[in-house]
Amino acid sequence: MVLKLIPDSHPLLHRKIEKCNVNLNRPLMHKILKENLEHYEGVGLAANQIGINERVFVMVSNLETQETITCFNPKIIKESKETIEYDEGCLSYPDTFREVTRPKSIEVSYEDVKQNLHKIELTGFICRIFQHEYDHMEGIVFIER
């Protein structure tokens, strides 16, 4: 089920998304997000970008294999003091790119489709993807960085 990306002016992109609904059908949400990520040819997609008011996003976790993870109720626990600047884009802002400075590494937690809690450290491009999509959960879009 491919859903339309909501316009960048939509209020859902600009407000913090609260914890996932306890009755959320996680396998279905995973399927919808993954289908839309593939359709729009992105490396990450937050539920609110396609009009779904849930604290969840999907992201590529391995650039070589294009393997993805779906992160329910994600949190950034710790950020490195060392930062790195990189040119970012966003599916919600086609053809727009900005230099964004972010922490070089982060420690995060998230729940998977089966509600298992994961706590991992991220570096490199995957770290940047997580931070970008996490910002969507916080109501922050990359052009505000």
Backbone as a printed PyTorch tensor [residue, N CA C, xyz], in Angstrom:
tensor([[[ 0.8460, -1.1680,  0.0000],
         [ 0.0000,  0.0000,  0.0000],
         [ 0.9030,  1.2460,  0.0000]],

        [[ 0.9940,  1.8730, -1.1480],
         [ 1.8060,  3.0830, -1.2510],
         [ 0.9390,  4.2870, -0.8860]],

        [[ 1.4480,  5.0840,  0.0380],
         [ 0.7530,  6.2830,  0.4860],
         [ 1.4950,  7.5080, -0.0230]],

        [[ 0.7590,  8.5800, -0.1990],
         [ 1.3430,  9.8220, -0.6860],
         [ 2.1180, 10.5160,  0.4360]],

        [[ 3.2830, 11.0620,  0.0910],
         [ 4.0210, 11.8760,  1.0490],
         [ 3.2060, 13.1280,  1.3460]],

        [[ 3.0730, 13.4650,  2.6330],
         [ 2.3050, 14.6610,  2.9720],
         [ 3.1330, 15.9020,  2.6290]],

        [[ 2.4810, 17.0200,  2.3490],
         [ 3.2280, 18.2400,  2.0040],
         [ 4.0770, 18.7290,  3.1880]],

        [[ 5.1640, 19.4070,  2.8660],
         [ 6.0770, 19.8700,  3.9130],
         [ 5.4380, 20.8740,  4.8660]],

        [[ 4.3270, 21.4520,  4.4810],
         [ 3.6250, 22.4110,  5.3500],
         [ 2.6580, 21.7250,  6.3260]],

        [[ 2.4510, 20.4270,  6.1820],
         [ 1.4960, 19.6980,  7.0190],
         [ 1.9440, 19.7180,  8.4890]],

        [[ 1.0240, 20.0200,  9.4270],
         [ 1.3870, 20.1020, 10.8450],
         [ 1.9840, 18.8140, 11.4190]],

        [[ 1.6450, 17.6540, 10.8690],
         [ 2.1510, 16.3800, 11.3810],
         [ 3.6720, 16.2760, 11.2490]],

        [[ 4.2490, 16.9810, 10.2940],
         [ 5.7140, 16.9840, 10.1420],
         [ 6.4010, 17.8880, 11.1520]],

        [[ 5.6430, 18.7170, 11.8280],
         [ 6.2330, 19.7560, 12.6760],
         [ 5.8540, 19.6450, 14.1460]],

        [[ 5.3660, 18.4760, 14.5550],
         [ 5.0780, 18.2880, 15.9770],
         [ 5.6270, 16.9470, 16.4460]],

        [[ 5.9370, 16.8920, 17.7170],
         [ 6.4930, 15.6750, 18.3080],
         [ 5.4450, 14.5670, 18.2830]],

        [[ 5.8850, 13.3850, 17.8880],
         [ 5.0100, 12.2200, 17.8470],
         [ 5.2090, 11.4450, 19.1450]],

        [[ 4.1180, 11.1460, 19.8150],
         [ 4.1870, 10.4370, 21.0950],
         [ 4.3790,  8.9380, 20.8810]],

        [[ 4.5600,  8.2130, 21.9460],
         [ 4.7970,  6.7680, 21.9220],
         [ 3.7240,  6.0540, 21.0920]],

        [[ 4.1330,  4.9710, 20.4390],
         [ 3.2120,  4.1990, 19.5940],
         [ 1.9870,  3.7390, 20.3770]],

        [[ 0.8740,  3.7230, 19.6890],
         [-0.3750,  3.2070, 20.2170],
         [-0.1590,  1.7380, 20.5940]],

        [[-0.5980,  1.3440, 21.7760],
         [-0.4000, -0.0410, 22.2230],
         [-1.1160, -1.0480, 21.3280]],

        [[-2.1620, -0.6320, 20.6490],
         [-2.9020, -1.5240, 19.7590],
         [-2.3950, -1.4980, 18.3170]],

        [[-1.2800, -0.8060, 18.0800],
         [-0.7350, -0.7030, 16.7330],
         [-0.3770, -2.0840, 16.1850]],

        [[-0.7960, -2.3640, 14.9700],
         [-0.4370, -3.6070, 14.2900],
         [ 0.9810, -3.4260, 13.7310]],

        [[ 1.9750, -3.8150, 14.5080],
         [ 3.3700, -3.5770, 14.1370],
         [ 3.7880, -4.2730, 12.8470]],

        [[ 3.4210, -5.5340, 12.6170],
         [ 3.8130, -6.1610, 11.3420],
         [ 3.2420, -5.4160, 10.1260]],

        [[ 2.0060, -4.9600, 10.2280],
         [ 1.4010, -4.2030,  9.1280],
         [ 2.1160, -2.8700,  8.9460]],

        [[ 2.4250, -2.1860, 10.0480],
         [ 3.1300, -0.9060,  9.9660],
         [ 4.5030, -1.0880,  9.3240]],

        [[ 5.2000, -2.1450,  9.7100],
         [ 6.5060, -2.4580,  9.1170],
         [ 6.3650, -2.6360,  7.6050]],

        [[ 5.3650, -3.3970,  7.1970],
         [ 5.1320, -3.6680,  5.7770],
         [ 4.8360, -2.3730,  5.0070]],

        [[ 3.9680, -1.5470,  5.5500],
         [ 3.6030, -0.2810,  4.8960],
         [ 4.8260,  0.6290,  4.7610]],

        [[ 5.5820,  0.7790,  5.8450],
         [ 6.7590,  1.6570,  5.7990],
         [ 7.8020,  1.1420,  4.8160]],

        [[ 8.0530, -0.1620,  4.8350],
         [ 9.0640, -0.7290,  3.9330],
         [ 8.6380, -0.5730,  2.4710]],

        [[ 7.3700, -0.8390,  2.1780],
         [ 6.8690, -0.6670,  0.8030],
         [ 7.0250,  0.7770,  0.3330]],

        [[ 6.7220,  1.7150,  1.2090],
         [ 6.8310,  3.1280,  0.8520],
         [ 8.2820,  3.5640,  0.7230]],

        [[ 9.1510,  3.0650,  1.5900],
         [10.5810,  3.3760,  1.4900],
         [11.1140,  2.9240,  0.1380]],

        [[10.7640,  1.7090, -0.2570],
         [11.2140,  1.1820, -1.5500],
         [10.6010,  1.9700, -2.7060]],

        [[ 9.3280,  2.2930, -2.6010],
         [ 8.6480,  3.0370, -3.6610],
         [ 9.2990,  4.4040, -3.8840]],

        [[ 9.5970,  5.1000, -2.7840],
         [10.1650,  6.4490, -2.8940],
         [11.6890,  6.4420, -3.0120]],

        [[12.2750,  5.2300, -2.9690],
         [13.7160,  5.0440, -3.1550],
         [14.5330,  5.8660, -2.1630]],

        [[14.1390,  5.7860, -0.8920],
         [14.8550,  6.4990,  0.1530],
         [15.7200,  5.5710,  0.9760]],

        [[16.4240,  6.1400,  1.9480],
         [17.2060,  5.3480,  2.8970],
         [16.5500,  5.3640,  4.2760]],

        [[15.5290,  6.1860,  4.4350],
         [14.7750,  6.2480,  5.6770],
         [13.4270,  6.8930,  5.4280]],

        [[12.4360,  6.4870,  6.2140],
         [11.0970,  7.0570,  6.0730],
         [10.3870,  6.9690,  7.4160]],

        [[ 9.9200,  8.0980,  7.9020],
         [ 9.1550,  8.1500,  9.1450],
         [ 7.6610,  8.0500,  8.8320]],

        [[ 6.9220,  7.4140,  9.7350],
         [ 5.4800,  7.2280,  9.5360],
         [ 4.7660,  8.5470,  9.2970]],

        [[ 5.1680,  9.6040, 10.0060],
         [ 4.4620, 10.8780,  9.8520],
         [ 4.6760, 11.4990,  8.4730]],

        [[ 5.7060, 11.0820,  7.7440],
         [ 5.9160, 11.6080,  6.3900],
         [ 4.8360, 11.1260,  5.4220]],

        [[ 4.1900, 10.0210,  5.7700],
         [ 3.1080,  9.5110,  4.9250],
         [ 1.7610,  9.6170,  5.6480]],

        [[ 1.6920, 10.5470,  6.6160],
         [ 0.4270, 10.8720,  7.2600],
         [ 0.0040,  9.9580,  8.3980]],

        [[ 0.9180,  9.1350,  8.9090],
         [ 0.5860,  8.2170, 10.0020],
         [ 1.1630,  8.7690, 11.3090]],

        [[ 0.2960,  9.0280, 12.2570],
         [ 0.6910,  9.6430, 13.5230],
         [ 1.1470,  8.5770, 14.5290]],

        [[ 2.2740,  7.9380, 14.2250],
         [ 2.8650,  6.9350, 15.1170],
         [ 4.3670,  7.1670, 15.2040]],

        [[ 4.9480,  6.8710, 16.3550],
         [ 6.3810,  7.0830, 16.5950],
         [ 7.1600,  5.8630, 16.0770]],

        [[ 7.3440,  5.8180, 14.7700],
         [ 8.0220,  4.6920, 14.1300],
         [ 8.6200,  5.1440, 12.8000]],

        [[ 9.7780,  4.5930, 12.4750],
         [10.3620,  4.8200, 11.1550],
         [11.0860,  3.5690, 10.6900]],

        [[11.3120,  3.5050,  9.3950],
         [12.0940,  2.4310,  8.7840],
         [13.3470,  3.0650,  8.2010]],

        [[14.4500,  2.3260,  8.2520],
         [15.6970,  2.8490,  7.6950],
         [16.5610,  1.7120,  7.1710]],

        [[17.3700,  2.0370,  6.1850],
         [18.3510,  1.0830,  5.6950],
         [19.3960,  0.9200,  6.7920]],

        [[19.6750, -0.3330,  7.1650],
         [20.6600, -0.5850,  8.2160],
         [21.9650, -1.1440,  7.6510]],

        [[21.9280, -1.5360,  6.3770],
         [23.1260, -2.0280,  5.7010],
         [23.0760, -1.5300,  4.2610]],

        [[23.9620, -0.6120,  3.9300],
         [23.9230,  0.0040,  2.5980],
         [24.2550, -0.9720,  1.4760]],

        [[25.0750, -1.9790,  1.7580],
         [25.4420, -2.9500,  0.7220],
         [24.2920, -3.8830,  0.3820]],

        [[23.6060, -4.3930,  1.3980],
         [22.5300, -5.3640,  1.1670],
         [21.1490, -4.7150,  1.0990]],

        [[21.0670, -3.4310,  1.4650],
         [19.8080, -2.6950,  1.5430],
         [18.8540, -3.2780,  2.5850]],

        [[19.4050, -4.0120,  3.5510],
         [18.6150, -4.5320,  4.6620],
         [18.0600, -3.3500,  5.4570]],

        [[16.8450, -3.4910,  5.9710],
         [16.2140, -2.4090,  6.7250],
         [15.8650, -2.8600,  8.1360]],

        [[15.6840, -1.8680,  8.9980],
         [15.1180, -2.1080, 10.3230],
         [13.9730, -1.1150, 10.5220]],

        [[12.9860, -1.5450, 11.2550],
         [11.8810, -0.6630, 11.6050],
         [12.0010, -0.3800, 13.0930]],

        [[12.0590,  0.8960, 13.4300],
         [12.3110,  1.3400, 14.8060],
         [11.0470,  1.9390, 15.4060]],

        [[10.4580,  1.2220, 16.3490],
         [ 9.2880,  1.6950, 17.0770],
         [ 9.7610,  2.3700, 18.3600]],

        [[ 9.1840,  3.5030, 18.6890],
         [ 9.5210,  4.2560, 19.8980],
         [11.0320,  4.4720, 20.0530]],

        [[11.6810,  4.9950, 19.0170],
         [13.1280,  5.1860, 19.0800],
         [13.5260,  6.2830, 20.0670]],

        [[14.7280,  6.1240, 20.6260],
         [15.2870,  7.1260, 21.5340],
         [16.7750,  7.2560, 21.2540]],

        [[17.2750,  8.4600, 21.3640],
         [18.7200,  8.6720, 21.3610],
         [19.1170,  8.8080, 22.8210]],

        [[19.9580,  7.8950, 23.2750],
         [20.3560,  7.8350, 24.6760],
         [21.5880,  8.6970, 24.9360]],

        [[22.5240,  8.6440, 24.0030],
         [23.7970,  9.3370, 24.1940],
         [24.3360,  9.7800, 22.8350]],

        [[24.9170, 10.9770, 22.8000],
         [25.5150, 11.5200, 21.5760],
         [26.9840, 11.8180, 21.8240]],

        [[27.8130, 11.5680, 20.8230],
         [29.2250, 11.9350, 20.9490],
         [29.3690, 13.4490, 20.8830]],

        [[30.4090, 13.9600, 21.5020],
         [30.6860, 15.3900, 21.4200],
         [31.2730, 15.7390, 20.0600]],

        [[31.9380, 14.7550, 19.4520],
         [32.5180, 14.9660, 18.1270],
         [31.3880, 14.9870, 17.0930]],

        [[31.4290, 15.9790, 16.2100],
         [30.3790, 16.1240, 15.1960],
         [30.9650, 15.9990, 13.8000]],

        [[30.0650, 15.8560, 12.8460],
         [30.4540, 15.7800, 11.4500],
         [29.3820, 16.4810, 10.6220]],

        [[29.8130, 17.1910,  9.5900],
         [28.8950, 17.9130,  8.7090],
         [28.7240, 17.1100,  7.4260]],

        [[27.4910, 17.0760,  6.9030],
         [27.2090, 16.2980,  5.7020],
         [26.0140, 16.9210,  4.9900]],

        [[25.9910, 16.8050,  3.6880],
         [24.9030, 17.3040,  2.8620],
         [23.7230, 16.3290,  2.9550]],

        [[22.5880, 16.7750,  3.4880],
         [21.4100, 15.9150,  3.6610],
         [20.2790, 16.3280,  2.7430]],

        [[19.4620, 15.3440,  2.4230],
         [18.2240, 15.5620,  1.6920],
         [17.1030, 14.8540,  2.4350]],

        [[15.8800, 14.9950,  1.9370],
         [14.7210, 14.3980,  2.5950],
         [13.6250, 14.1640,  1.5640]],

        [[12.9630, 13.0270,  1.6720],
         [11.8690, 12.7220,  0.7460],
         [10.7610, 13.7690,  0.8150]],

        [[10.5890, 14.4050,  1.9780],
         [ 9.5490, 15.4270,  2.1420],
         [ 9.9280, 16.7590,  1.5110]],

        [[11.2010, 16.9150,  1.1420],
         [11.7100, 18.1470,  0.5320],
         [12.5100, 17.7790, -0.7180]],

        [[11.8150, 17.3580, -1.7850],
         [12.5260, 16.9170, -2.9860],
         [13.4400, 18.0090, -3.5460]],

        [[14.5990, 17.5780, -4.0060],
         [15.5760, 18.4740, -4.6430],
         [16.1080, 19.5570, -3.7100]],

        [[15.9860, 19.3710, -2.4000],
         [16.5200, 20.3250, -1.4270],
         [17.6020, 19.6230, -0.6250]],

        [[18.7670, 20.2450, -0.5460],
         [19.8840, 19.6860,  0.2070],
         [20.4850, 20.7720,  1.0810]],

        [[20.9110, 20.3990,  2.2890],
         [21.5080, 21.3400,  3.2360],
         [22.6420, 20.6460,  3.9750]],

        [[23.6730, 21.4120,  4.2930],
         [24.7370, 20.9220,  5.1620],
         [24.1870, 20.8660,  6.5870]],

        [[24.2610, 19.6990,  7.2020],
         [23.7420, 19.5160,  8.5510],
         [24.8520, 18.9360,  9.4310]],

        [[25.0740, 19.5470, 10.5750],
         [26.0530, 19.0530, 11.5290],
         [25.3430, 18.1830, 12.5570]],

        [[25.8630, 16.9700, 12.7390],
         [25.2690, 16.0240, 13.6870],
         [26.3800, 15.3220, 14.4680]],

        [[26.0270, 14.7240, 15.6150],
         [27.0080, 13.9270, 16.3400],
         [27.5520, 12.7950, 15.4570]],

        [[28.8380, 12.5000, 15.6230],
         [29.4920, 11.4720, 14.8060],
         [29.0560, 10.0610, 15.1900]],

        [[28.6960,  9.8670, 16.4490],
         [28.1940,  8.5620, 16.8990],
         [27.0990,  8.7890, 17.9340]],

        [[26.2080,  7.8170, 18.0360],
         [25.1120,  7.8900, 18.9990],
         [24.8320,  6.5030, 19.5650]],

        [[24.2950,  6.4900, 20.7680],
         [23.7740,  5.2650, 21.3520],
         [22.2610,  5.4070, 21.3360]],

        [[21.5730,  4.3810, 20.8310],
         [20.1240,  4.4700, 20.6550],
         [19.4240,  3.2400, 21.2100]],

        [[18.1270,  3.3920, 21.3960],
         [17.2820,  2.2410, 21.7000],
         [16.0290,  2.3470, 20.8410]],

        [[15.4700,  1.2040, 20.5510],
         [14.2160,  1.1420, 19.8010],
         [13.6060, -0.2410, 20.0180]],

        [[12.3260, -0.3360, 19.7450],
         [11.6240, -1.6200, 19.8010],
         [11.4480, -2.1180, 18.3680]],

        [[11.5240, -3.4290, 18.1860],
         [11.3160, -3.9930, 16.8550],
         [ 9.8450, -4.4030, 16.6880]],

        [[ 9.5450, -5.0570, 15.6070],
         [ 8.1770, -5.4760, 15.2830],
         [ 7.5920, -6.3680, 16.3800]],

        [[ 8.4460, -7.1920, 17.0170],
         [ 7.9800, -8.1160, 18.0620],
         [ 8.0430, -7.5060, 19.4560]],

        [[ 8.2790, -6.1960, 19.5370],
         [ 8.3650, -5.4320, 20.7790],
         [ 9.6190, -5.7390, 21.5880]],

        [[10.6230, -6.3640, 20.9650],
         [11.9070, -6.5720, 21.6210],
         [12.6580, -5.2510, 21.6430]],

        [[13.2750, -4.9420, 22.7810],
         [14.0260, -3.7070, 22.9250],
         [15.4750, -3.9310, 22.4780]],

        [[15.9770, -3.0310, 21.6440],
         [17.3600, -3.0800, 21.1670],
         [18.0700, -1.8200, 21.6360]],

        [[19.3250, -1.9800, 22.0140],
         [20.1590, -0.8490, 22.4050],
         [21.4780, -1.0250, 21.6610]],

        [[21.7990, -0.0780, 20.7600],
         [22.9820, -0.2150, 19.9270],
         [23.6910,  1.1200, 19.7680]],

        [[24.9490,  1.0420, 19.3460],
         [25.7080,  2.2450, 19.0260],
         [25.8160,  2.3350, 17.5090]],

        [[25.6270,  3.5370, 16.9830],
         [25.6660,  3.7520, 15.5390],
         [26.7370,  4.7740, 15.1890]],

        [[27.3920,  4.5410, 14.0560],
         [28.3700,  5.4740, 13.5050],
         [28.1590,  5.5300, 11.9910]],

        [[28.8400,  6.4470, 11.3450],
         [28.8050,  6.5330,  9.8830],
         [27.4520,  6.9910,  9.3510]],

        [[27.1990,  6.6110,  8.0970],
         [25.9880,  7.0620,  7.4120],
         [24.7210,  6.5340,  8.0880]],

        [[24.7880,  5.3220,  8.6340],
         [23.6220,  4.7420,  9.3210],
         [23.2620,  5.5910, 10.5380]],

        [[24.2690,  6.1070, 11.2200],
         [24.0680,  7.0040, 12.3650],
         [23.3090,  8.2540, 11.9250]],

        [[23.6870,  8.8030, 10.7930],
         [23.0490, 10.0100, 10.2580],
         [21.5930,  9.7140,  9.8840]],

        [[21.3460,  8.5790,  9.2530],
         [19.9690,  8.2240,  8.8720],
         [19.0900,  8.1540, 10.1170]],

        [[19.5690,  7.4540, 11.1490],
         [18.7850,  7.3300, 12.3830],
         [18.4600,  8.7090, 12.9450]],

        [[19.4600,  9.5880, 13.0140],
         [19.2430, 10.9270, 13.5800],
         [18.2370, 11.7290, 12.7540]],

        [[18.3330, 11.6210, 11.4360],
         [17.4120, 12.3480, 10.5490],
         [15.9750, 11.8690, 10.7920]],

        [[15.7800, 10.5470, 10.8160],
         [14.4340, 10.0060, 11.0110],
         [13.9380, 10.2630, 12.4370]],

        [[14.8350, 10.1970, 13.4000],
         [14.4720, 10.5150, 14.7850],
         [13.9810, 11.9620, 14.8830]],

        [[14.6470, 12.8610, 14.1640],
         [14.1930, 14.2540, 14.1370],
         [12.7360, 14.3460, 13.6900]],

        [[12.3570, 13.5360, 12.7020],
         [10.9520, 13.5430, 12.2630],
         [10.0270, 13.1960, 13.4370]],

        [[10.4510, 12.2690, 14.2930],
         [ 9.6400, 11.8900, 15.4560],
         [ 9.5120, 13.0470, 16.4430]],

        [[10.5090, 13.9330, 16.4270],
         [10.5300, 15.0630, 17.3420],
         [ 9.9060, 16.3210, 16.7300]],

        [[ 9.4200, 16.2130, 15.4890],
         [ 8.8120, 17.3650, 14.8240],
         [ 9.8180, 18.3240, 14.2260]],

        [[11.0400, 17.8620, 14.0230],
         [12.1140, 18.6960, 13.4680],
         [12.4170, 18.2200, 12.0530]],

        [[12.4490, 19.1550, 11.1120],
         [12.8330, 18.8010,  9.7370],
         [14.2400, 19.3270,  9.4810]],

        [[14.9580, 18.6570,  8.6130],
         [16.3940, 18.9220,  8.4470],
         [16.7140, 20.3480,  8.0380]],

        [[15.7970, 21.0520,  7.3790],
         [16.0860, 22.4270,  6.9710],
         [16.0840, 23.3710,  8.1670]],

        [[15.6010, 22.8930,  9.3170],
         [15.6350, 23.6910, 10.5390],
         [16.9410, 23.5030, 11.3160]],

        [[17.7730, 22.6060, 10.8720],
         [19.0420, 22.3210, 11.5750],
         [20.1040, 23.2990, 11.1530]]])
